[in-house]
């Protein structure tokens, strides 16, 4: 310890270092405010501010009446590159799709909410992905994905109306069809394009994913645009994956 008075920033940095080096492990409880104050020769108010900084940066979480704990990470290994290619895992009997199969292969339990289906004007980003004018009516299916009972991802799919109209895509149920719904309803995807953005979540995403108690958690926005035989977009699926609950993996073959 140096003779320079400890500040909230310096105390927070010291605990970040302890977490990074493994001196403090995921799930470990931080010492009491009183003990930290004694260790650093600081007031309990300064320590309180340091812990607030650690919570805001996502390094610790507070449990009411129990104290502050190092944040635990148990991310889903999410490999979007395995979806919609080769032999699909769709099983209408067990209502298993590629995503659920991948989760179960990790010994974990997937769950998908009943989709909310609506027809809405396309916002700017969706309109650009689907090559439509802003405000053109599109069909959107909104879903929440859970792993082991915890909210893991948002998965919203947007379709031109003429693609979804008259198909199971308009039904508010978790539909699984062999080969995928688009292929089964006559609009197979011949090419896909992925776009990934890392950003902070919107207010609605915070609410849907229950991130209120986990400030400082970034999300990955994974947009997958599917194109039909004529090159026109037939769907964009936008998955919002919190950074503390997902580890994104891509495996690509290499031509020799």
Buried (B, 14 or more C-beta within 10 A) or exposed (E): EEEEEBBBEBBBBBBBEBBEEEEBEEEBEBBEBEEBBEBBEBBEEBBBBBBBBBBEEBBBBBEEEEBBBBBEEEBBEBBBBBBBEEEBBBEEEEEBBBBBBBBEEEEBEBBBBEBEBEEEEBEEBBBBBBEBEEEBEBBBBBBBBBBEEEBBBBBBBBBBEEBBEEBEBBEEEBBBBEEBBBBBBEBBBEEBEEEBEEEEBEEEBBEBBEBEEBBBBBBBBBBBBBBBEEEEBBBBBBBBBBBBBBEBEEEEEEEE
